[in-house]
């Protein structure tokens, strides 16, 4: 994306078309002092601009104003003067006397434009006022007029065509009544269809809450961003009751611009993202799903995006929702005064979304645009179904569905959704600031998704159909995703060919470990994986910082979980966005937490190197005496990938992401999931098994050590949240956990006490000659207390070429940046890196020098 410039629109009124592409603005002169009484009204002229067009007919219209009305006629002389535009070739010379009749305060001076069809850039001329009558005085006596070269479009920047259609339609959003398309023939002679859309211009007429009014006349627009250099031709195709016809057209030439273009999957390595111009896109950002309730509207978005960009953020997630003052196309009419029900979109709020997208363009922020939120199809968790315009109880707004889950299976609901998708594409697909379309936020919270296979099937099929439809109508071919918890039930969606990005949410305890497990499980899809939401395990702790106990209060103030989440995700070939923006990141001004990560990745091209998970081990430093393990599979019906695990000397447990939280009993023999752990305890310790829930029909548990039963118990149905604590002797053992009953037990985590493991962990990616690593104190985590300064640690990286390496050490906390360098040589495929003293964490890069 580029920093935005002002835009313009090219008009065709069925036989003429106006082009909007980027341009600069005009200017005016300073007032000219006149030796006349200061109580006489000033005559001033304002700058003007107009599209050059083709041939004659267009004009450059300067507004001349009289400061206050006069009871007598006021006159002033005027004349045009060349700037970069030439009289006779670019415009027709104008000179004469302009008069204000008594009581008149506004006149327009029109300068005819000569359209030449040449690619010559914007040109300027000046109009000058002189010799004002004695009953007035000169104010701003000259102004610049800008001839906007409609041929001078720029690659990856917006071209906008405005036009009127004769007659009127009962519902201009109904594709059965009227469908308008701009057909573009590109320089390579390929043809692309760009949906057009119904449009009105508005003004901001109130603040806190921001309100929109003074709507202009309804009209039509088509927006397109050229991706090829050279001449383009376009025509407007209209399908309505009169049949199919072409209503005007034109041409433009796309030159080179400053924009990086759209974000795509990287063709070199499909796990990564890059811009059209080849610039890598490493996602760094946080959610800003909707406004903060202050009513500042577009000013809020400008402020937030400016703060984000200043600290290196480039990514956010915005929901099209009705909350607060609204930023969605449709809802029930009793909200904000801008909504009219199903199938008739709010042009006021669409105009507002235009401003949000343009603000993102100015500041280089890529928007993950969430089209629907689960709460509008939910009657349990923050339910909004009662006000959903699809609800039959809102029949006056067009509602016809009995249940929220019916939205995903009902043919009419699907048809209406596709209609809305077309409008969304028509209005905003032009923008490289749209990173991707996110179909639905947290599908697993839709009513019935967890309990009904039929509902799950409908939701999955809906995703496939809508993703395929989006791909077929989006001229820019934006990426497509959807959002959910990491849930194997969503795999049929995430694996679908037109779902480009895998995106899950993480609010689990042991956040970093959960990210590792979830990302490892999804790697087989070969797609970019994003963590669209995360937060600390305490429910909404970020919104009640000052009421939290210590050390959590200080950890929240210092953004510990935010810091750990974004660094961990980036080292796992992902990106992660904290959810709480308005009452946390914005309120505590935590934007600076992103700056060190942005500095670390600046100029890097991770897709270039064929990166894989770094085989890294740490020696020295403090030791851990506890090992916490959380299973990676949450779906009840998914069997474990394995059940036998070995705890490594560094505390790693390969394959544990394939373990399920469900210990199934004899009633599900094909799902049996009794895990065993081969491990060494440095001293006598214990296994603490945190049980989240027991089946309502009861269950039983046994724990064996080296084949000998050391614990057994039966549990009544429905017990929740208790811990089984079993002593373990020092030494090497095989510990097995068995469900000996008939029904299930749900385990939250396993904790082994008495181990001796490094308290410093390393996480990163490497190729044979280059790598990235984040080294951290494991106790620098939520709820825990870090060890303070750590020294004397060495990290070993395996799998490298035996070469010399330049090593850089980077500060991970503000202000960020490199803090030192070193040289080392890999031997037998292992690079030994002696770390500098650090507190909490440090980042490392290395690159072969020969």
N, C-alpha and C positions, 0 to 999 in steps of 0.2 A: 504494500500500500504506500501511497505517497501522502505527504502532508497536503491537505486539500487546498485547492484554490477556488475562487468564486466560479459559479457556473452560469451558463446562459442557455436559453432555450430557443430553438428555431421554430418558427410558426409556418404552418400551411393551413389555410382555411379551406380544406378539401381540395383546393387546387394549389395551395401554397403550404410550405412546411417550414417550421422554425427549428433550428438546431441549437441544442444546449451543449456546449463543451466548455472546458476550462478557459478562463481569460482573466486579464487584469482589469482594474477599474479606472474610471476617469478621475479628473480632479478639477478644481476651480482656483480662481485667483483670490488674492486677499482684497479686502475692500479698498476702494480708491477714495482718498480724502478729497472733499470738495469744499470750497469756501462758501458754504451756504448754511443757513440756520439749521441747527441740529434737530429741530422739531419737524422738519419736512420729511415725508416718508421716503425710504430708500427703494430704489429699483435694483433688483438683483437677478442674475441668471444662474441656473443650476447645471451641473454636468449632465450629459446624456449619453446613451449608448443604444445601438441598434444593430441587428444582424444585417450584413451587407446584402445577402440574397442574390438572386440571379436576374439580370436585366433591370428594368425600371419598376417603380411602384413603391419601394420602401423609402422611408424618410427617417431622419435623425431629428427627434423632437425635443427642443430645449424649452424648459419651463422658465418663464420670466414672471417674477412676482413683484407686486407693489406692497410695501410693508403694511400700510394701512390704507383704507379706501379714501379717496379724495372726492370732494364735491365738484371738482373741475377735471377736465381731460388732462391726462398726463401723457407725455410723449418722450420717446427715447430713440436715438439712432442705433442701428446695428449693422454689423458686417462680418462675413466669414473670412478666415485666414487659414492658409495651409499649415498643417503640421507635417506628419508623415504621409497624410492623404493629400492628393493633388486635385485641385479644382478642375473640372472638366473630364477627368478620368475616373475619379472615385466619388465625386459629389458635384452638385451644381452650385456655383457661387450665388450667395444671397446677400443683399444689402438693401437698406431702406429705413423707414421710420415705423416704429410700433407704437400704438396708442392704447391707453387704458381709458375707457369711458368712465364717467362719474360712477363711483360705487364699485367699479371692477378692480379686482386685485390679482388676477391670474390670466396670463396669455401664453400661447405656445408658438414658438418660432420653428417652423419645419424646414429642414434642409434636405432636398431630394438626394437620394443615394443612387450612384451608378454601380450596379452589381456587375462584376466582370468575370466571375467564375474562376478566378485565379487563386492558387494557393500562395498567399502573400502575407499572411499574418494580420493581426489587428492593426488598424491605422487610425490616426487622430487628426482632428482639425480643431480650430478655436473659433468661438463666436465672441465678438467684442461689442460692448455697449458704450455709447458716447453721447454727448450733447443732450443731456436730459433737460426737460422743460424746467422753468424756474420754480415751479411749485413742488418739486421733488429733488432728490439727490441720488447719486450713484452709491450703491452698496457693493456687491460682488459684481465687478464690471466685465469679467470675462470667464468663460468656462470651456472645458475640453469636451469635445464630442468624440466618442470612440466607435469606429466602424468595426464590428465584430466579424471576423472572417469566418463565415460558416463552412468554408472548406478546411479550416485548420483544426480538425479534430486531432486528438492525441491517443496513441495506443494506451490501453488500460485505464482510460479516463472516460467519463460519461459523455455520451451524445444523447441529447433529448429532443424528441420531435413532438411539437404540440400542434393540435389540429381540432377543428370543429366538424361535427357531422350534422347534416340537415335533419330536421324533424326531432322528435323526442321519443324516448323509450320509457315505458312504465317502470322498469327496473334495469338500469344500465349495468348491473352486476350479474344479471341472469344470462348465462351463456346461451341458453335456448332462445333468448330474445335478440341478443346482439353479441357477436364475437368479433373483435377487432385485433388484427395482427399486423405488425410491421415486418415485411419480408425483406431481408437484407441479402444482397449479393456481394460476397466478400472478394478481396483481390485475387484469391486463388480460384474464383468462379464458383465456389461452393455457396449454397443458399442456407440461410438460417432464419427461422421464424421467431420473432420476438413478440410476446403477448403485449398488447396495449391495455390501458386502464383508464377508467373514469376518474376525473381529477377536479379539485377546486383549490384555489389559493386562499390562505387565511392569514390573519395577523394575530399576534399576541395582544389581547385586550384587557388582561387582568393578571395579577401576580398574587401568589400565595392564597388560594390556588391559582396556578397559571390557567388562563382561559383563552379560547380561540374564537374569533369572530370576524366580522367584516369580510365574509366569504366572497370571493370573486365568482364570476359566472362559471357554471359547470362546463367542462371541456374534456378533451382526451389527450393523453400523453403516451409516448413510447420511449423507453430508456434502453440504451444499448451501450456496451463498452467494447470497442473494437480490440481484438487481440492480434490482428494482422496489420502490417503497414501497407499503405496504398489506398487506391480509390475504391469506395464502396457506393453501391446504388441501393436505394430502398423504395418500397412502395407500400401504401397503406391498403390492406385488404379487409373489407367489411362483409360480414355475413349476417343478414337479418331477414325479415319477412319479405323484403324485396328481392332477395337472392344474394349472390356473391358478386362483388364489384370492387374495382380498384379506385380509391379515392385519394389521388395525389401521390406524390413521390418526389425524390430528389437524389442528391449525391453528396458525399463528403470524402475528403482525403484524410486518412489517419497518418500523422507524423509521429516521430518518437516523442515520448514524454518522460516524466520522472517517476512514474508509478512502477512498483515492483510487480504489479499484476495480482492475479488471484492466487490463493493458496491451494496447492494440489498435493496428492500423495507423491512422494519422490520416486521417480522411475528407477533410480539406482538402487533404492532399498525402500520397499513399500511400507516399512514401519515408521518412516519419517515423513516430514512435510517440507515443502519448499514453495517459493513463489514462482510465478511464470518466468521471471527473469533469471531463475537459478539461485536466488538468495535463499539460504536455509531459513525455515521458520521453526524456532524453538519456543514452544508455548510457555509463557510466564505471565500469570495474572490471577485474578480472583473474580468471583461472582459479583455482579451488580444487577441482580435479577429485575429489580424495579426501583422506583424512587423511594426516598426515605420518609415520606409523609410530611415534608415541610412545604409542599406545594410549589416548589421552585421550578418544576418542570424542566424545560430544556436547559435552563441555567445550571441545574443540578448535574446534568450529564456533561456539560462543558467543563464544569469544575472537576468532577471525578475523573474524566478522561485526561484532563491536563495533568492532574496529580499522578495518575498511573504512568503516563508517558514520561514524565519527568524522572521517574525512578526505574525506567526500563521495562515496564509492563507492556505487553503487546496483545493481550488476550482477555476476553471477558465473556460472560454468559448472561444474556438478557431474555426474560420471559415475556411473551406477548400475553399479558394478563389485564384484567379489569381493575386490579387493586388500585387503591388511592384514586388518582385522577384519571387512570386508565391509559393503557398503551396496547390495546388490542383492537381488532377490527369489528368484532360483534359481541354483544352481550344483551341482557334484558334492558329495556328502555328506562327502568327506574334508577339507573346508575350513571352518574356524571352529567346526564342530559345530552350526551353525544351518541348514544346507542339507539338503534331502532329495531333490533331483533335479528332473526336469522336471515342470512342471504342478502342483507343490505348493510354495507360496511360504513363505518364512521369515517367520513372524509376528514373531519377535524383531527381525529387521533392518527389517521394515516399521515396527515401533514406533520403532526408532532413526531412520528417515527422517522419521517424524512429528516427532521432536524437532528435526531439522535444518531442516525446513520452518518449524516454529514459530519457531526462532531467526532465520531469514531474515525472517519476518513482523515480529518484534520490532524488527529493526534496519533495515527498509526495503530489503532486498536482493532483487533480482529474479533468480530462478534460471533459467538456460538448462539444462534437465534433459536430459542425454544418456542415452538409454535403452539403447543398445548401443555397445560399443567394437569397432573393427575387429580388435583383437588376438585376440578370441575366435573370429574366422573367418580366421585367418592362421597360416601355417606358416613364415613368413620373418622378419617384423619383429616383435620381442618376441612370439613366438607363444604363444598360450594355447589353441589348438585341442585339444591333447592332453587337457586337463582339462575341456573344454566338455561339459556334460551332453547336448548334441545329438550328440556323437561316438559312433559305434557301439561304439567300444572301451569306452565307459562305459555299456554296456547296462544295468547294474544301477541306473543313475540314470535310465534311460529313453532312452538314446541310440540313434539309428537312422540317422544320416547318415554316408555314407562319406567325403565331402569337405566342407570348410568352406563352399565356394561353393554346395553343395546347399541350404543353409539358405534361400536366396533364391528357389529355384524349387520346392522340395518342398511339395506341398499340405498335408501334415500339419504341417510346420514353420510354414507360414503360419498355419494354424488355431491352433496353440499360441501364436504371437506375438500374434494378435488377442485370445486369451483373456487374456494378460498385459496387453495394452494396456487391456482393460476394467478389470482390477484397479487398474492405475495411475491411470486416470481416476477410478474409484470412490473411491480413497483420497486423491488429492491434487489433483484438478481443482478442488476447492472454493477453493483458495488463490490469491489475487492475487499471492502471492510466486512462483508459477510463471510466469515470463515466457513460456516456450514449451517445447514438446516437441521435442527434437532426436532424430530417429529413429536416426541412426547417426553415429559419429565416423569421419571419413576413409574414405569408401566406396572410394576409389581403392586402398586397401591390402588390400582383400579379395582372397584368393587368386583369380587368374584375371582380375581386373578389367582389368588392363593388357594382357593377352595374348589374351583370348577375347571376341569380340563377343557370343557367347551368354551369357557370364557378365555382361557389361555390361548386356545387354538384361534379364536376370533381375533384376539389382540395381535398375535403373531402374524396371522394372515393380513390383517389391516396394515401392519407395518410394511410388509412386503409389497402390498398393492400401492400404498402411498409413496414408498420410496421409488418404485418403478415409475409411477406417474410423474413424480418430481423430476426424475432423471430425463424423462421424455419431453418435458416442457421447458426446462431451464436452459436458456441459451448459453449461460456461463458455466454450466456443469459444475455447480458448487458441490462440495462434499456433503454427505448426508450421514446423520447419526441418530441415535435415540439414547435416552438416559434411563438407568435402572441401578439397583444394587447389583453387586457382582453375584449373579444368579445363573446357574446352569440352565434354568428354564428359558433364559433369553438367548441362548446360543443359536437357536434357529433364526433369530432376527439378526444377530451380530454376524453370522456367517453368510447372510444373504448377499449376493453380488453387488447390489446397489446401495448397501450400507457400507460406507467407506471407512468410518471411524467406529471403533469400539469405545464405549464410554460407560463407566460405572461410578458409583458413589460409595464412599467409605467413611462410616462413623463407628467402626469397630474398635474395641480395646486393642492395645498393642498395634497402633496405627501403622508403624513402619513395617513390622512383620506381616500385617494383613495386606499392605500394598505389595510386598514381595510375593506373597502367596497368590494373590488375585492376578497380578500381572503375569506371573509365571504360568498360571493355568490358561490364560488367554493368548499367550504368545503363538500358539499353533495356528491362529487365524491369519497371521502374517500381515495384519493391518495396524495402523497407528492406534494406540490405546491411550485414552485420556481419562483422568479422574475428574469428573465434572463437579463433584462436591466432596469435601471432607470436613471433619471437625473433630474436636476432642470428644472422648467417650462420655463425659458428663453431659447430660442432656441440656443443650443450649447454654453451656457454661460461658461461652463468649458473650452472651447478652446480659450476664449478671456478674461481671468481673469483681466488683467491689464487695459483693456478698459472699464470695468464695473464701474458704479457709486457706491458710498457707500450707504448703508452698504454691498451691494452685493459683492463688491470686497474683503473686509475683510472676509466675510462669505465663499467665495469660497476658499480663501487662507487657512482658518482654517478648510476646508472640512466639513462645517456644514451640507450640504445636504447629503453628503456621510455618515457622522456619523449617522444622523437621520435615513437614509434609512436602513442601515445594522442593527441598533439596533431595529427599529420598526419591520422589517421583522422577526428577530430572535425571538421576543416576540410574534409573530403571527404564530409560528410553520413553519416558512419558512426561506428562505435565499434570499438575494438580491445582485445583482452585478451592480455596476455603470458601465456605458458604456465607458466613456472617459478615456482611459488608457494612451495613448502615450503623448498627449498634456496636460494631467492633473495629474493623479496619478503618472505616471513615471516622468513627467517633474518637478512637485513640490515635489517629494519624499514624498508622502502621505501614504506610506505603513504602517507606524506606527499607523495609525488610526484603523487598524484591530486588533492590539495586545490586547487592553483591552477586546474586545469582545471574542477573542480566549481564553484569560485567564479566563474569566467568565464562559465559557462553558466547559473548560477542566475538564475531569473526570465526567461530568454529563451524565446521560442516560435518556433523556426526554421521550423516548418511554416506559419506565418502569412504569410510574406513572399514565397513563390514563388522561393526562392533558386536560383541557378545558379552555376556555377564562375566565380569572379571573374577578370576580365581585368586582371591586375595586373602591372606592370613596375617594376623598381627601378633607380634611378640613384644613382651615388656609391658610396663604400665600396670595399673591396678587389676585385680582379679575379681570375677563374679562368682558367687556361690549359689546362684539360683539360675534355673533355665525355665523360661516360660514358653509353652507351645500352644498355639491356637489352631485348630483344624481349619482347612481351607474350603471344604465343600459344605454348603448350607442346604442344598436341595434334599428333601427327604428321600426321594426315589433314586438318587444317584449313588451307585455303589462306590466304595473307596477304590482308588487306583492301586493302592498297596496298603498293607497293614503292618509290615515289619520295617522298623526304622533303626538306624544307627546314629548315635550322637557323636559327632566328630570332636576332635580336641579343641576346635575353635568354637564349639557350640552349635555348629550347623547340623541340620537334620534333613538330609536330602530326601526329597519326595514328600515331605509332610504336607505340602499344599494339596496332595491327593488324598488326604485323610478327611473323613466326614465328621461333622459334629454329632451324628446320630450313631449311638451304639444299639444296633438292632438285636432283638432277641430271637428266640426260636420260632416265633411267628413269621419271620421274614428270612428264611435260610439263605436265599440268594443275595441278600443284602448284608450278611454278617460282616461286622467291621471291628472285631476285637484287635486293638493294636498291641504290638510288642516293641520294647525299646531296649536296644543293646547299648550299655553305657558304663562309664566308670565314675564312681563317687570318691572324692579325695578324703572324705570323712563321713561318718554316719549322718544320715539325713532322712529325707522323707519324700514321698509322692503325695502331693495335694491335688486332688481331682475336684474341679469346680463344676458341680452339676447345676445346669440351668433349669431343667424340668424333667419330671418322670411322667411317663404315659398315665393317663387316667385309669388304666387297667392294671397298674402296678408293674414292677420289674425287680430284678435282683442283680447284684454286682459281686464279682470276685476279682481279686488281684493276686497274681502268682509272682514269686521271685525265684528265678532259676528253677522253674517247674514245680515249686512248692507253694501251695495256697497259703497266703498269709493274712488274707482278709476276705470276708464274705458277709453280705447283708441283703435283706429284702426291704423293699420300699413300698409304701402305700401309694395308691394312685394320686397323681396331681401334685406331689411334693415339688417345691421349687427352691432354687437358690440356696444350696447347701454345699459343704465341702467335706470330702472324704480324705482323711489324713492317715497315711500308712507309713510306718517307719521303714527305713532301708538301711542296711549295713554298709560300711565302707567297702570299696573294692569294685571289681567288674561284675556286672549282673545283666541278666535279661529279665525285664519287668513286663508282665503281660496283664492287660486289663480286659475282663470278659463280662459280657452281659449273660448271666445264666438264667434269666427269666424268659418270659414269653414275649413281652412287649418292650418298647424302646426306652432309652435314656438319652437325653440331650446334654452333651458336655460342652461347656464354654471353653475351658482350657485345662492344660496339665502343667503343674509346676513341680520341678525336681529341685530339692534343696540338698546341698552337700557336694555339688560339683565344684570344680575349679576351672573356670573358663576365663578367657581374656575379657576385661571390661571395656575394651576398645574394639569396635567393629568397623569394617570397611565395606563400602558398597559402591559399585561402579561398573563401567563398561570398558572393554579393551579390544584392540585388534593385535596383530603380531608386532606392530611398530608404534602404536599410539594408544593413549588411554586417558580416562577420566575417573577420578575416585573421590569419594566423600568419606572421611574418617571421623568417627564420632565416639564420644564417651556414651556407652549404652545407658548410663544413668542420667544423661542429659535429656530427660524425657518427662512427660507429664506425670505427676504424682511422685516422682523420684527426686533424688538430690545428687547432683553431679559431683565428681571427684575433685573439682578445682583444676589447677594447672597440672597437665600430664606431660611427663618428659620420659626420655629413654625408650621410646617405642619405635619399632621397625615394622614396615609392612612389606610383605613378599608378594609379588605378582608373578603368576605362572603363565606359561604359554606364549612367551615373547621370543622374538628372535635374539640371538646373541650378538648384540650391537651396543654401541654407546647411546645413551639417552640423556636428553636435557630434561630436567624435572623442574616444575614450577609449583610453588606453594601459594595458596590463595586464601585470603581472609573471607570467611563466610558471613560475617556480621558487619554492620555498617562501620565504615563506608565501603567495605569490600576492596577488591584489587589484589594484585600480587604482593607477597610479603617476603619472597626469597626464591632463590634458584639453587640447583645442585646438579652435579654430573654423576652418572653411575653407568656401569656396564652390566648387562644381563649375562649370566653364566648358566649353562645347562637349561636355558629357557626360563630362568627365574631372575627377576629384577628386584633387588633389595633396596628399599628406600628408607633412609633414616629420617624420621619426621622431626620437625622443629617442635619445641614446646608449644602446647596449645591448651586452651580451655574450651571445653564443650565439643568443638569440632574444628576441622580444617579441611580444605579441598586441595586436590593435587591434580596436575596434568603431567604427562610425559610424552616425549616424541623422540623417535630415533634421529640421531644427528648425522649418520653416515649411510 
